[in-house]
């Protein structure tokens, strides 16, 4: 099936000075985009002026792996140095309010389990996830499957309004965990390589995962189980990120081949290939009004309006 010609980005953001490693849109009322870089800096972009209006030096010299809003005026970041920082907005800037030193060294970010007021981060123990109280930032417990050799935790994804979450492992499997009962409910093997990226939409009950291979796999969550769905063979190998849009209609993949691929959720049909970037696309995010941001190793961020 032929893929339609790509549209052009509506705007590009330049000036980060380092490859882009993570993207997070803020609340629509503030019209801001937060970008994490390989040098450990978080840039705050004003989407009205398309200029950087400030920076946070979160993990100097180490990639920013994760950025998330605890609330509209509270932020948490996590870096490749294994340190999480929390911030609070004050008088037009962000002030650091706390930190967690995990000693974890890897590529996995974190998640917020809002149902339980917990923060989940990779542990310094291989394959383990540590849970922290969101207010005190004190470690509550660790989750670890001692029955299997899974390798490093590679990716993690929360489930909306749930204590359950998914963890992708170095051995190519994804596990479904329950934080409330501290147990793994199911685990399914998808790849021979590591699970580089994943996303899950509760509204569509659809998960999508990618690896260094040229395959994408989907799954559904049914009665505490991971049910394998379809597979998609892509022309070029390697995926860094996957994002399902909030309206559950499309999802995007960030590729090693410098492209962003757009697929329909309902039929998993390829819809477009975005070809602006000159190096590997490393991260993606959708805004609530369906703007797509793409961050690349070429140090540029492209903004798109898709369908």
C-alpha positions as CSV (number, residue, x, y, z in Angstrom):
1,X,0.0,0.0,0.0
2,X,1.4,3.4,-1.0
3,X,1.9,6.0,1.7
4,X,0.7,9.6,1.0
5,X,3.3,12.3,0.6
6,X,4.3,14.0,3.9
7,X,3.1,17.4,5.0
8,X,5.5,20.1,6.2
9,X,6.1,21.1,9.8
10,X,4.1,24.1,10.9
11,X,7.2,25.3,12.8
12,X,10.7,24.2,14.0
13,X,12.4,25.0,17.3
14,X,16.2,25.4,17.2
15,X,18.8,26.5,19.6
16,X,18.9,23.6,22.2
17,X,22.6,23.1,21.4
18,X,22.3,19.4,22.1
19,X,20.4,16.3,20.7
20,X,16.8,16.3,21.9
21,X,16.0,13.3,24.2
22,X,12.5,14.0,25.7
23,X,9.5,16.2,25.0
24,X,6.5,17.1,27.1
25,X,3.8,19.6,26.4
26,X,2.5,21.7,29.3
27,X,-1.1,22.5,30.1
28,X,-2.7,24.2,27.0
29,X,-3.3,27.4,28.9
30,X,0.4,28.1,29.2
31,X,1.3,27.1,25.6
32,X,4.7,25.7,26.5
33,X,6.8,22.8,25.4
34,X,9.5,21.3,27.7
35,X,12.4,19.6,25.9
36,X,15.1,17.5,27.5
37,X,18.6,17.3,25.9
38,X,21.5,15.0,25.9
39,X,23.6,17.5,27.9
40,X,21.1,17.4,30.8
41,X,19.4,20.6,30.1
42,X,15.6,21.1,30.0
43,X,14.5,24.0,27.7
44,X,11.2,25.7,28.2
45,X,9.8,26.8,24.8
46,X,7.1,29.5,24.4
47,X,4.8,28.3,21.6
48,X,3.5,31.8,21.0
49,X,7.0,33.2,20.2
50,X,8.7,29.9,19.3
51,X,11.6,30.8,21.5
52,X,13.2,29.4,24.6
53,X,12.1,31.3,27.6
54,X,14.2,29.5,30.2
55,X,16.2,26.4,31.1
56,X,16.6,23.9,33.9
57,X,20.0,22.3,34.5
58,X,18.7,19.0,35.7
59,X,21.4,16.4,34.9
60,X,24.6,18.1,33.8
61,X,26.4,16.0,31.2
62,X,23.7,13.2,31.2
63,X,20.7,12.8,29.0
64,X,17.3,13.8,30.3
65,X,15.2,10.6,30.1
66,X,11.8,11.8,31.4
67,X,9.8,14.9,32.1
68,X,6.3,14.8,33.7
69,X,3.9,17.2,35.4
70,X,2.8,16.2,38.9
71,X,0.3,19.1,38.7
72,X,0.0,22.2,36.6
73,X,2.7,23.9,38.8
74,X,4.8,20.9,39.8
75,X,7.3,19.1,37.6
76,X,9.5,16.0,37.9
77,X,12.5,15.1,35.7
78,X,14.8,12.0,35.6
79,X,18.2,11.8,34.0
80,X,20.6,9.1,32.9
81,X,22.6,9.9,36.0
82,X,19.9,8.1,38.0
83,X,18.7,11.3,39.7
84,X,15.1,12.6,39.8
85,X,14.4,16.3,40.5
86,X,11.2,17.9,41.5
87,X,10.3,21.6,40.7
88,X,7.6,24.0,41.6
89,X,6.6,27.1,39.5
90,X,7.2,30.3,41.4
91,X,7.1,33.9,40.0
92,X,7.5,32.9,36.4
93,X,10.4,30.4,37.0
94,X,10.8,26.9,38.3
95,X,12.5,26.2,41.7
96,X,13.9,22.8,42.7
97,X,12.0,21.4,45.7
98,X,13.5,17.9,46.0
99,X,15.5,15.0,44.5
100,X,15.8,11.3,44.5
101,X,19.1,9.6,43.9
102,X,18.5,6.1,42.6
103,X,21.9,5.0,41.4
104,X,20.1,3.4,38.4
105,X,22.2,3.6,35.2
106,X,20.2,2.9,32.0
107,X,17.7,4.3,29.5
108,X,14.4,3.8,31.3
109,X,12.4,6.9,32.4
110,X,9.7,6.9,35.1
111,X,5.9,7.2,35.6
112,X,3.5,8.7,38.1
113,X,0.9,6.3,39.5
114,X,-1.7,8.9,40.4
115,X,-4.1,6.4,41.8
116,X,-1.6,5.6,44.5
117,X,0.3,8.9,44.7
118,X,3.5,7.1,43.8
119,X,6.5,7.7,41.6
120,X,7.9,4.7,39.8
121,X,11.6,4.8,38.8
122,X,14.1,2.2,37.6
123,X,16.2,0.7,40.4
124,X,19.9,0.1,40.7
125,X,19.0,-3.6,40.9
126,X,18.7,-5.1,37.4
127,X,15.0,-5.6,36.2
128,X,13.6,-3.9,39.4
129,X,11.3,-0.9,39.7
130,X,11.3,1.2,42.9
131,X,8.2,3.0,44.1
132,X,8.5,6.4,46.0
133,X,5.9,8.4,47.8
134,X,5.0,11.4,45.6
135,X,5.0,13.9,48.5
136,X,7.8,12.8,50.8
137,X,9.9,11.3,47.9
138,X,10.8,8.4,50.2
139,X,11.2,4.9,48.8
140,X,8.2,2.8,49.7
141,X,9.0,-0.6,48.1
142,X,10.7,-2.4,45.2
143,X,9.0,-4.6,42.5
144,X,11.1,-7.4,41.2
145,X,10.3,-10.7,39.4
146,X,12.9,-13.1,40.8
147,X,11.6,-16.0,38.7
148,X,13.0,-14.7,35.4
149,X,16.1,-13.2,33.9
150,X,14.7,-10.1,32.2
151,X,17.8,-7.9,31.9
152,X,17.6,-4.1,32.3
153,X,14.3,-2.2,32.4
154,X,14.1,-0.3,29.1
155,X,10.8,1.5,29.1
156,X,7.8,2.0,31.4
157,X,4.2,3.1,30.8
158,X,1.4,3.9,33.2
159,X,-2.3,3.0,32.6
160,X,-4.8,5.9,33.2
161,X,-6.8,5.6,36.4
162,X,-5.1,2.4,37.4
163,X,-2.5,1.0,39.8
164,X,-1.3,-1.2,37.0
165,X,1.5,-0.4,34.6
166,X,3.7,-1.9,31.8
167,X,7.5,-2.4,31.9
168,X,9.5,-3.3,28.8
169,X,12.7,-5.3,29.4
170,X,16.0,-6.0,27.8
171,X,15.0,-9.6,26.9
172,X,12.2,-8.3,24.6
173,X,9.3,-8.9,26.9
174,X,6.7,-6.6,28.5
175,X,5.4,-7.2,32.0
176,X,2.1,-6.0,33.5
177,X,2.6,-5.0,37.1
178,X,0.2,-4.1,39.9
179,X,1.7,-1.5,42.3
180,X,-1.1,-1.9,44.9
181,X,-0.4,-5.6,45.4
182,X,3.3,-5.5,44.4
183,X,3.0,-8.3,41.9
184,X,3.6,-9.1,38.3
185,X,0.3,-10.1,36.7
186,X,1.5,-11.2,33.3
187,X,4.5,-11.1,31.0
188,X,4.6,-11.5,27.2
189,X,7.6,-11.9,24.9
190,X,7.5,-9.6,21.8
191,X,11.1,-9.3,20.5
192,X,14.4,-11.1,20.4
193,X,15.9,-7.6,21.1
194,X,15.1,-5.2,23.9
195,X,11.8,-3.2,24.1
196,X,13.0,0.3,23.2
197,X,9.7,2.0,23.4
198,X,6.0,1.5,24.1
199,X,2.8,3.3,24.6
200,X,-0.7,2.3,25.7
201,X,-4.1,3.9,25.3
202,X,-6.8,2.9,27.8
203,X,-9.5,4.5,25.6
204,X,-8.6,2.3,22.7
205,X,-7.2,-0.6,24.9
206,X,-4.2,-0.7,22.6
207,X,-0.6,-1.0,23.3
208,X,2.2,-0.6,20.7
209,X,5.9,-1.4,21.2
210,X,9.1,-1.1,19.1
211,X,12.7,-2.4,19.3
212,X,15.9,-2.1,17.3
213,X,14.2,-4.4,14.7
214,X,12.0,-3.3,11.9
215,X,8.8,-4.8,13.6
216,X,6.1,-3.1,15.6
217,X,3.7,-5.2,17.8
218,X,0.4,-4.3,19.3
219,X,-1.4,-5.8,22.3
220,X,-4.6,-5.4,24.4
221,X,-5.1,-5.7,28.2
222,X,-7.7,-8.3,29.1
223,X,-8.4,-9.4,32.7
224,X,-4.9,-8.7,33.9
225,X,-3.3,-10.2,30.9
226,X,-1.4,-9.0,27.9
227,X,-3.0,-10.3,24.8
228,X,-0.8,-10.1,21.6
229,X,-2.4,-8.3,18.7
230,X,-1.0,-7.5,15.3
231,X,2.5,-7.1,13.9
232,X,3.6,-4.4,11.5
233,X,6.8,-4.8,9.3
234,X,8.4,-1.5,8.6
235,X,10.9,-0.8,5.8
236,X,13.8,0.4,8.1
237,X,14.7,-0.9,11.6
238,X,15.0,0.9,14.9
239,X,12.4,2.8,17.0
240,X,13.1,5.2,19.8
241,X,9.7,6.3,20.8
242,X,5.9,5.7,20.2
243,X,3.0,8.0,21.1
244,X,-0.7,7.3,20.7
245,X,-2.7,10.5,20.3
246,X,-5.2,11.5,23.0
247,X,-8.2,11.0,20.8
248,X,-7.1,7.4,20.1
249,X,-7.2,7.9,16.3
250,X,-3.6,7.8,15.3
251,X,-0.1,6.9,16.7
252,X,3.3,8.1,15.7
253,X,6.7,6.3,15.8
254,X,10.2,7.9,16.1
255,X,12.7,6.1,13.9
256,X,16.4,5.6,13.6
257,X,15.9,6.3,9.9
258,X,15.3,10.0,10.6
259,X,11.5,9.6,10.0
260,X,8.3,9.9,12.0
261,X,5.7,7.4,10.8
262,X,1.9,8.0,11.4
263,X,-0.5,5.1,11.6
264,X,-4.3,4.8,12.1
265,X,-5.2,3.1,15.4
266,X,-8.4,1.4,14.1
267,X,-6.9,-0.5,11.2
268,X,-3.2,0.0,11.9
269,X,-2.9,1.5,8.4
270,X,0.2,3.7,7.5
271,X,-1.0,7.2,6.9
272,X,2.1,9.4,6.4
273,X,5.9,9.5,6.7
274,X,7.3,12.8,8.1
275,X,10.8,13.4,6.7
276,X,12.0,16.7,8.0
277,X,14.9,15.6,10.3
278,X,18.5,14.8,9.3
279,X,19.3,12.4,12.1
280,X,17.6,9.8,14.3
281,X,14.2,11.0,15.8
282,X,14.5,10.3,19.5
283,X,11.3,11.5,21.1
284,X,7.7,12.5,20.5
285,X,4.7,14.1,22.3
286,X,1.2,15.1,21.4
287,X,-0.5,18.1,22.9
288,X,-4.1,18.1,24.0
289,X,-5.1,20.0,20.9
290,X,-3.3,17.4,18.7
291,X,-0.1,19.2,17.9
292,X,2.8,16.7,17.4
293,X,6.3,17.5,18.5
294,X,9.3,15.5,17.3
295,X,12.8,15.8,18.8
296,X,15.9,14.6,17.0
297,X,19.5,13.9,17.4
298,X,20.0,16.8,14.9
299,X,19.1,19.1,17.8
300,X,15.9,20.4,16.1
301,X,12.3,20.1,17.3
302,X,9.6,20.0,14.6
303,X,5.9,20.8,15.2
304,X,3.2,19.3,13.1
305,X,-0.6,19.4,12.7
306,X,-1.7,15.9,11.6
307,X,-5.3,15.1,10.5
